[in-house]
């Protein structure tokens, strides 16, 4: 099958992009829509994932240290022996990659009812920090995204850099800033699916350790610096948005199922950039059960985000997600109506 890297869509849509940012909360604590043949009933937590990658003889952490250390640094600490060499040789690096790929293969690849609900919300794009293909299973039920042919069939590539030989956008291998999968919502509208921290079939692009977070932020900064941003009130017809960081800056962002840990410094950087730049009227909505002691919620407010209280029963996550999805769907409809000429 001939590889197709030309799938694309109108990234402006003559309105402010409506964008979901989702995380592991839409997969954990929620049984797969279709039972996993291996008996997996829950997605791995971040700590469980790191435990599968940790090397023998790595540093031992006390309970206090384990809670204190930011997770990108924790990965870097546990992925090497306690007495690590000054320079890692190729064998050590390759071994780490093999352990990382093995861990990626252990992730659940099944959808949940929470992921299935996303098709009904009418978003233009969905950004996910998840490495698994649970999201794809919701939009492409039964398709095996571990197969290269499947990924190629639905992949779009908006990279502005053109290959001189093929005259097509240069294919991104590891950090896919311009590349995702083209899907359709329940109403038939197009939606882009973006794995912003990497996907499980490309271990070298999975963002876990602080070194890869740094490389990712460098790319984000480069993309944002190349765009001459302008204040936009209504029409986006003259704006070319070719990457997920640009979509984040210009769009209305609905964050759900993602705890937005304080160590997610790439996304906190974008939050501040969005707040400080003249991006029109794009807003950020952060959905989480209200908690006056939550430092993340305090940080969100300091970055200009709105924290809708959907009135869900305390501790009832199904009730929370049902009401949050209804609130998001209504806001997306209203925001689309207010920006279409």
Secondary structure, DSSP 4 states (H G I P E B T S, - for coil): ------B---SSTTS--EEEEE-GGGTTTS-BSS--TT---SPPPHHHHHHHHPPTTPPP--HHHHHHS-HHHHHHHHTS-SS--SS--HHHHHHHHHHHHHHHHTS----BHHHHHGGGS--SEEEE---SSHHHHHHSTT--TTSHHHHHHHEEE--S-B-TTT-SBPPPSSS-SSEEEEEE-TTS-EEEEEETT--TT-GGG---SHHHHHHHHHHHHHHHHHS-----SS--TT----SHHHHHHHSEEEEES----TT-HHHHHHHHHHHHS--TT--EEEE----TT-HHHHHHHHTT-B-----PPTT-HHHHHHHHHHHHHHHHHHHHHHH--
